[in-house]
């Protein structure tokens, strides 16, 4: 079994001014992932979307492509957004 790379503040410090900015960005990526139905862009056995998104950000594969966006992207359930926020805060 390979040792996983630790997700630390060090890996995100240069890209985001604050943890708040990181969380908001990650939420938007998670929303896009869920609405578009795409899978993770990184190889992972983890099923947690929040963790997959953080892995994508760490690997530099965190882009939102226009063709991946669903037409109903504005109709995301506020409860889903709250659950994703809580999931990401718990890490």
TORRO-417354 format. One record per atom (N, C-alpha, C, CB): atom name; x, y, z; residue in three letters. Coordinates in pm, whole numbers. Glycine has a CB too. Example, Ala and Ser with C-alpha at 12.3 -4.5 7.8 and 13.67 -1.06 7.14 Angstrom:
# residues 2
atom,x,y,z,type
N,1319,-569,780,ala
CA,1230,-450,780,ala
C,1320,-330,780,ala
CB,1131,-447,905,ala
N,1285,-225,708,ser
CA,1367,-106,714,ser
C,1290,3,787,ser
CB,1408,-60,572,ser
# end
This chain:
# residues 91
atom,x,y,z,type
N,84,-118,0,unk
CA,0,0,0,unk
C,89,124,0,unk
CB,-96,0,122,unk
N,58,218,-88,unk
CA,136,341,-97,unk
C,95,438,12,unk
CB,120,406,-236,unk
N,191,515,57,unk
CA,164,618,156,unk
C,101,738,86,unk
CB,294,660,232,unk
N,-14,784,136,unk
CA,-80,898,75,unk
C,-8,1027,113,unk
CB,-228,905,118,unk
N,-9,1121,20,unk
CA,46,1253,46,unk
C,-49,1326,141,unk
CB,67,1333,-86,unk
N,6,1383,244,unk
CA,-77,1456,341,unk
C,-127,1586,281,unk
CB,3,1484,470,unk
N,-254,1616,307,unk
CA,-311,1743,263,unk
C,-288,1844,375,unk
CB,-465,1730,229,unk
N,-202,1938,351,unk
CA,-169,2037,453,unk
C,-190,2177,400,unk
CB,-25,2019,501,unk
N,-189,2272,490,unk
CA,-200,2412,451,unk
C,-86,2455,361,unk
CB,-203,2500,573,unk
N,28,2388,374,unk
CA,145,2421,292,unk
C,115,2407,142,unk
CB,263,2331,330,unk
N,41,2301,106,unk
CA,15,2276,-35,unk
C,-83,2376,-96,unk
CB,-37,2136,-53,unk
N,-158,2448,-13,unk
CA,-257,2543,-62,unk
C,-220,2688,-35,unk
CB,-390,2513,-1,unk
N,-121,2712,46,unk
CA,-88,2846,93,unk
C,-59,2945,-21,unk
CB,30,2840,185,unk
N,9,2899,-124,unk
CA,45,2990,-233,unk
C,-71,3020,-328,unk
CB,159,2932,-312,unk
N,-171,2936,-328,unk
CA,-281,2954,-423,unk
C,-399,3031,-368,unk
CB,-327,2822,-470,unk
N,-418,3030,-236,unk
CA,-536,3091,-177,unk
C,-497,3186,-66,unk
CB,-631,2983,-125,unk
N,-565,3299,-59,unk
CA,-534,3398,43,unk
C,-578,3353,182,unk
CB,-601,3530,10,unk
N,-685,3271,187,unk
CA,-734,3225,316,unk
C,-798,3087,300,unk
CB,-836,3325,375,unk
N,-821,3022,412,unk
CA,-888,2893,409,unk
C,-1032,2910,359,unk
CB,-887,2827,548,unk
N,-1091,3023,388,unk
CA,-1226,3054,341,unk
C,-1231,3051,189,unk
CB,-1272,3190,395,unk
N,-1131,3112,124,unk
CA,-1125,3112,-22,unk
C,-1109,2970,-75,unk
CB,-1008,3201,-70,unk
N,-1026,2890,-10,unk
CA,-1007,2752,-50,unk
C,-1137,2674,-41,unk
CB,-899,2685,36,unk
N,-1209,2687,70,unk
CA,-1334,2615,89,unk
C,-1438,2657,-14,unk
CB,-1389,2637,230,unk
N,-1451,2787,-38,unk
CA,-1547,2834,-140,unk
C,-1513,2780,-279,unk
CB,-1551,2987,-143,unk
N,-1385,2780,-310,unk
CA,-1341,2727,-440,unk
C,-1369,2577,-450,unk
CB,-1190,2755,-461,unk
N,-1337,2504,-345,unk
CA,-1359,2360,-344,unk
C,-1507,2327,-353,unk
CB,-1299,2298,-219,unk
N,-1591,2406,-288,unk
CA,-1736,2385,-297,unk
C,-1783,2402,-441,unk
CB,-1812,2482,-203,unk
N,-1733,2504,-509,unk
CA,-1775,2525,-648,unk
C,-1731,2408,-736,unk
CB,-1719,2658,-702,unk
N,-1612,2355,-711,unk
CA,-1565,2239,-787,unk
C,-1650,2116,-757,unk
CB,-1417,2210,-756,unk
N,-1686,2097,-630,unk
CA,-1768,1982,-592,unk
C,-1907,1993,-654,unk
CB,-1779,1972,-438,unk
N,-1964,2112,-653,unk
CA,-2095,2134,-717,unk
C,-2088,2098,-864,unk
CB,-2141,2280,-699,unk
N,-1983,2144,-930,unk
CA,-1965,2116,-1071,unk
C,-1951,1966,-1095,unk
CB,-1843,2190,-1126,unk
N,-1877,1899,-1009,unk
CA,-1856,1755,-1022,unk
C,-1988,1679,-1007,unk
CB,-1755,1706,-917,unk
N,-2068,1718,-910,unk
CA,-2195,1651,-884,unk
C,-2296,1678,-995,unk
CB,-2253,1696,-749,unk
N,-2309,1805,-1035,unk
CA,-2407,1842,-1138,unk
C,-2370,1780,-1272,unk
CB,-2415,1995,-1151,unk
N,-2243,1781,-1308,unk
CA,-2202,1728,-1438,unk
C,-2197,1576,-1438,unk
CB,-2066,1783,-1476,unk
N,-2184,1516,-1320,unk
CA,-2177,1370,-1311,unk
C,-2040,1314,-1346,unk
CB,-2279,1310,-1401,unk
N,-1941,1399,-1356,unk
CA,-1808,1350,-1391,unk
C,-1743,1280,-1274,unk
CB,-1719,1466,-1438,unk
N,-1647,1197,-1304,unk
CA,-1570,1130,-1200,unk
C,-1449,1213,-1162,unk
CB,-1527,992,-1246,unk
N,-1374,1167,-1064,unk
CA,-1255,1242,-1022,unk
C,-1147,1241,-1131,unk
CB,-1197,1183,-893,unk
N,-1070,1347,-1137,unk
CA,-962,1358,-1235,unk
C,-831,1299,-1184,unk
CB,-941,1503,-1273,unk
N,-833,1247,-1064,unk
CA,-716,1184,-1005,unk
C,-750,1041,-968,unk
CB,-666,1263,-881,unk
N,-651,955,-969,unk
CA,-674,817,-931,unk
C,-687,810,-779,unk
CB,-558,724,-982,unk
N,-800,755,-733,unk
CA,-824,747,-590,unk
C,-923,635,-560,unk
CB,-877,881,-536,unk
N,-910,577,-443,unk
CA,-1006,478,-395,unk
C,-1109,543,-304,unk
CB,-934,364,-322,unk
N,-1090,670,-275,unk
CA,-1177,744,-183,unk
C,-1307,779,-257,unk
CB,-1107,872,-130,unk
N,-1421,757,-192,unk
CA,-1550,788,-253,unk
C,-1603,923,-209,unk
CB,-1649,680,-219,unk
N,-1540,987,-113,unk
CA,-1583,1115,-60,unk
C,-1550,1225,-161,unk
CB,-1515,1145,78,unk
N,-1654,1292,-212,unk
CA,-1636,1394,-315,unk
C,-1546,1507,-265,unk
CB,-1772,1451,-359,unk
N,-1564,1548,-140,unk
CA,-1482,1657,-86,unk
C,-1334,1619,-88,unk
CB,-1526,1691,58,unk
N,-1304,1497,-52,unk
CA,-1165,1451,-52,unk
C,-1111,1442,-194,unk
CB,-1153,1314,19,unk
N,-1195,1394,-287,unk
CA,-1154,1386,-427,unk
C,-1120,1524,-481,unk
CB,-1265,1321,-512,unk
N,-1201,1623,-445,unk
CA,-1177,1761,-492,unk
C,-1045,1814,-436,unk
CB,-1293,1853,-450,unk
N,-1020,1791,-307,unk
CA,-894,1837,-249,unk
C,-776,1767,-315,unk
CB,-893,1812,-96,unk
N,-791,1639,-349,unk
CA,-685,1567,-422,unk
C,-662,1631,-559,unk
CB,-722,1418,-437,unk
N,-771,1669,-626,unk
CA,-758,1734,-757,unk
C,-685,1868,-744,unk
CB,-895,1756,-821,unk
N,-721,1946,-644,unk
CA,-655,2076,-623,unk
C,-507,2055,-596,unk
CB,-721,2152,-505,unk
N,-475,1959,-511,unk
CA,-335,1930,-479,unk
C,-257,1888,-603,unk
CB,-326,1820,-372,unk
N,-321,1809,-690,unk
CA,-254,1760,-811,unk
C,-254,1862,-924,unk
CB,-321,1633,-858,unk
N,-324,1975,-906,unk
CA,-329,2077,-1010,unk
C,-425,2043,-1123,unk
CB,-192,2098,-1066,unk
N,-521,1955,-1096,unk
CA,-618,1915,-1199,unk
C,-756,1969,-1165,unk
CB,-622,1762,-1214,unk
N,-762,2089,-1117,unk
CA,-884,2147,-1062,unk
C,-942,2257,-1151,unk
CB,-857,2203,-925,unk
N,-975,2222,-1272,unk
CA,-1035,2320,-1362,unk
C,-1181,2285,-1386,unk
CB,-957,2326,-1495,unk
N,-1264,2387,-1405,unk
CA,-1403,2365,-1441,unk
C,-1414,2393,-1590,unk
CB,-1500,2456,-1357,unk
N,-1435,2288,-1666,unk
CA,-1447,2302,-1810,unk
C,-1591,2333,-1846,unk
CB,-1399,2176,-1883,unk
N,-1612,2426,-1936,unk
CA,-1747,2468,-1974,unk
C,-1832,2350,-2021,unk
CB,-1740,2574,-2083,unk
N,-1772,2257,-2096,unk
CA,-1852,2146,-2147,unk
C,-1893,2048,-2038,unk
CB,-1775,2073,-2254,unk
N,-1829,2054,-1920,unk
CA,-1865,1968,-1809,unk
C,-1979,2026,-1725,unk
CB,-1745,1943,-1722,unk
N,-2006,2154,-1740,unk
CA,-2110,2217,-1660,unk
C,-2247,2171,-1706,unk
CB,-2100,2369,-1668,unk
N,-2332,2141,-1610,unk
CA,-2470,2105,-1641,unk
C,-2550,2230,-1669,unk
CB,-2534,2025,-1526,unk
N,-2658,2215,-1742,unk
CA,-2742,2331,-1772,unk
C,-2812,2383,-1648,unk
CB,-2845,2296,-1878,unk
N,-2832,2295,-1549,unk
CA,-2905,2335,-1429,unk
C,-2810,2370,-1315,unk
CB,-3000,2224,-1384,unk
N,-2691,2418,-1345,unk
CA,-2592,2448,-1244,unk
C,-2638,2548,-1139,unk
CB,-2470,2498,-1308,unk
N,-2734,2635,-1174,unk
CA,-2782,2734,-1080,unk
C,-2888,2677,-986,unk
CB,-2837,2853,-1154,unk
N,-2936,2556,-1015,unk
CA,-3045,2497,-939,unk
C,-2995,2398,-834,unk
CB,-3141,2429,-1031,unk
N,-2879,2422,-777,unk
CA,-2823,2330,-680,unk
C,-2892,2349,-545,unk
CB,-2671,2352,-666,unk
N,-2928,2238,-485,unk
CA,-2999,2236,-358,unk
C,-2913,2300,-249,unk
CB,-3036,2092,-319,unk
N,-2966,2401,-178,unk
CA,-2890,2465,-70,unk
C,-2848,2367,39,unk
CB,-2972,2578,-9,unk
N,-2928,2263,64,unk
CA,-2892,2162,163,unk
C,-2767,2087,120,unk
CB,-3008,2063,186,unk
N,-2755,2059,-10,unk
CA,-2636,1993,-63,unk
C,-2513,2081,-41,unk
CB,-2654,1961,-212,unk
N,-2527,2210,-64,unk
CA,-2416,2302,-44,unk
C,-2373,2301,103,unk
CB,-2454,2445,-88,unk
N,-2470,2302,194,unk
CA,-2438,2299,337,unk
C,-2369,2169,374,unk
CB,-2565,2317,421,unk
N,-2417,2056,322,unk
CA,-2355,1928,352,unk
C,-2213,1920,300,unk
CB,-2437,1814,294,unk
N,-2189,1973,178,unk
CA,-2054,1974,123,unk
C,-1963,2062,206,unk
CB,-2056,2023,-23,unk
N,-2014,2176,254,unk
CA,-1933,2265,337,unk
C,-1893,2194,465,unk
CB,-2010,2394,368,unk
N,-1987,2127,528,unk
CA,-1958,2054,652,unk
C,-1859,1942,626,unk
CB,-2086,1999,714,unk
N,-1877,1869,518,unk
CA,-1789,1759,485,unk
C,-1646,1807,463,unk
CB,-1839,1686,362,unk
N,-1631,1921,394,unk
CA,-1498,1974,367,unk
C,-1434,2031,492,unk
CB,-1506,2080,260,unk
N,-1515,2087,581,unk
CA,-1461,2143,705,unk
C,-1409,2032,795,unk
CB,-1567,2226,778,unk
N,-1474,1916,791,unk
CA,-1432,1804,873,unk
C,-1311,1734,815,unk
CB,-1545,1705,890,unk
N,-1288,1753,687,unk
CA,-1172,1700,619,unk
C,-1180,1555,603,unk
CB,-1049,1734,691,unk
# end
